[in-house]
Amino acid sequence: MAENKEIAENEKKANPIVTFDDNLLAGGTGLEEMTTEDFAIPFIRVLQPLSPQVQKQDGKYVAGASAGDLYNTVTDEIYNGEKGISVVPCAYNKKYIEWIPREKGGGLVNPTHDISILSKCRRDETTNKFMTQDGNEIVETAQFFILILGAEPQQAVLAFTSTQLGVARKWSTMLRMARVKNNKKVLVNAPMFAYTYRLTTNFQSNMKGDWNGYSVNQEGATELSIMRLAKDFMDAARAGDVQVKEEQQRDEVASTTKVDGII
């Protein structure tokens, strides 16, 4: 009993719910003039050995962060990569994002290209990257809009590029194969939010080097209350009401001293 009481007290401290008088609520929240562009939806990244979040001398250092951990770009939360986090996929899109190369200063050029842009690019023989006539890089990016499950579900984005596109394809296959029964007890294709998935990290390598990457595995059925939140998030993402402030992906291969930090 004492242990249960201690857990309950800790939960209250972590997630305080304040009771307000209705008169204080009558005037609104003060957030009415804000739009989706005023909010930053977090990305979930994989930390690498040279990520600034794991370098104590770096201004972006996060206490307790280690290579292989998952990192929330808005809250600075760190999630143990081996243990992982439980997520619910809500929506998906594929983008071909145009970036200024880092060696030229970096920066977003155009996040709205479709696959047709590749026909206008050349393939760099050294890096195997698609480059525009202006010398910019086109990065194939698979994005999943997700809910991170915890004390309170949190909206976030997972972006897969380069070698991690294989993980995105595997996850997409799992989602496509998932089934549920309708009211007539007939098996039908499941909405992508019907099941929860465990997002973890693992060590990966190829001839160019090694890095920490994603791993995704199905856990179980999603609770009804969470499915309702996921459905709302899916509808908002499809309608274009979720503003994603694109963040340039880092090279994941740790083969040189110039390796970038976050996938």
Residue pairs with C-beta under 8 A, 6 or more apart in sequence:
11 151
14 151
15 151
15 152
36 241
36 242
36 243
37 243
39 243
40 74
40 245
41 74
41 155
41 156
41 157
41 242
41 243
41 244
41 245
42 72
42 73
42 74
42 75
42 154
42 155
42 156
42 157
43 72
43 73
43 156
43 157
43 158
43 159
43 247
44 70
44 71
44 72
44 73
44 85
44 146
44 148
44 156
44 157
44 158
44 199
45 70
45 71
45 73
45 262
45 263
46 68
46 69
46 70
46 71
46 81
46 201
46 211
46 212
46 213
46 214
46 252
46 262
46 263
47 53
47 54
47 65
47 66
47 67
47 68
47 69
47 70
47 71
47 78
47 81
47 212
47 261
47 262
48 54
48 67
48 211
48 212
48 250
48 252
48 254
48 259
48 260
48 261
48 262
48 263
49 67
49 254
50 254
50 259
50 260
50 261
51 65
51 67
51 71
51 261
51 262
52 58
52 59
52 60
52 61
52 261
53 60
53 61
53 62
53 65
53 71
53 76
53 78
53 261
53 262
54 61
54 62
54 65
54 66
54 67
54 261
55 61
62 71
62 76
62 78
64 78
65 71
65 78
66 81
67 212
68 81
68 82
68 201
68 203
68 212
69 78
69 79
69 80
69 81
69 201
70 78
70 79
70 80
70 81
70 84
70 85
70 199
70 201
71 77
71 78
71 79
71 262
72 78
72 79
72 148
72 156
73 247
75 154
79 85
81 200
81 201
81 202
81 212
82 200
82 201
83 200
84 198
84 199
84 200
84 201
84 215
85 148
85 149
85 150
85 198
85 199
86 148
86 149
86 196
86 197
86 198
86 199
86 219
87 146
87 147
87 148
87 149
87 156
87 158
87 196
87 197
87 198
87 199
88 146
88 147
88 149
88 153
88 193
88 195
88 196
88 197
88 222
88 226
88 227
88 230
89 144
89 145
89 146
89 171
89 175
89 192
89 193
89 197
90 144
90 145
90 146
90 147
90 192
90 193
90 230
90 231
90 233
90 234
90 237
91 144
91 145
91 192
91 233
91 234
91 237
91 238
92 142
92 143
92 144
92 145
92 172
92 192
93 143
93 237
94 115
94 140
94 141
94 142
94 143
95 111
95 112
95 113
95 140
95 141
95 143
96 113
96 114
96 115
96 117
96 118
96 138
96 139
96 140
96 141
97 108
97 110
97 111
97 113
97 138
97 139
97 141
97 246
98 108
98 109
98 110
98 111
98 113
98 117
98 132
98 136
98 137
98 138
98 139
99 106
99 107
99 108
99 109
99 136
99 137
99 138
99 139
99 248
100 106
100 107
100 108
100 109
100 136
100 137
101 135
101 136
101 137
102 248
102 260
104 135
106 248
107 248
108 246
108 248
109 136
111 244
111 246
113 138
117 132
117 138
118 130
118 138
120 132
120 133
121 130
121 131
121 132
121 138
122 130
122 131
123 129
123 130
123 131
124 130
124 131
129 137
129 138
129 139
130 137
130 138
130 140
131 137
131 138
132 138
139 161
139 162
139 248
139 249
140 161
140 165
141 159
141 160
141 161
141 249
142 159
142 160
142 161
142 165
142 168
142 169
142 172
143 157
143 158
143 159
143 160
143 244
144 157
144 158
144 160
144 168
144 171
145 155
145 156
145 157
145 233
145 234
145 237
145 242
146 155
146 156
146 157
146 158
147 153
147 154
147 155
147 156
147 193
147 226
147 229
147 230
147 233
148 154
148 155
148 156
149 196
149 226
153 226
153 229
155 233
155 242
157 244
158 199
158 214
159 247
159 249
160 167
160 168
160 214
161 249
161 263
162 249
162 251
162 252
162 263
163 204
163 206
163 211
163 213
163 252
163 253
164 213
164 214
164 252
164 263
167 213
167 214
167 215
167 216
170 216
171 197
171 216
174 197
174 216
174 218
175 190
175 192
176 189
178 189
178 190
178 192
178 194
178 195
178 218
179 187
179 188
179 189
179 190
180 187
180 188
180 190
180 191
180 194
181 187
181 188
182 188
191 227
191 231
191 234
192 234
193 222
193 226
193 227
193 230
193 231
193 234
194 221
194 222
194 227
195 218
195 219
195 220
195 221
195 222
196 218
196 219
196 220
196 221
196 222
196 226
197 216
197 217
197 218
197 219
198 216
198 217
198 218
198 219
199 214
199 215
199 216
200 214
200 215
200 216
200 217
201 212
201 213
201 214
201 215
202 212
202 213
202 215
203 210
203 211
203 212
203 213
204 210
204 211
204 212
204 213
204 252
205 211
206 253
208 253
208 255
209 253
209 254
209 255
209 256
209 259
210 253
210 254
210 255
211 252
211 253
211 254
211 263
212 252
212 263
213 252
213 263
214 263
222 230
233 242
236 242
249 262
249 263
250 260
250 261
250 262
250 263
251 259
251 260
252 263
253 259
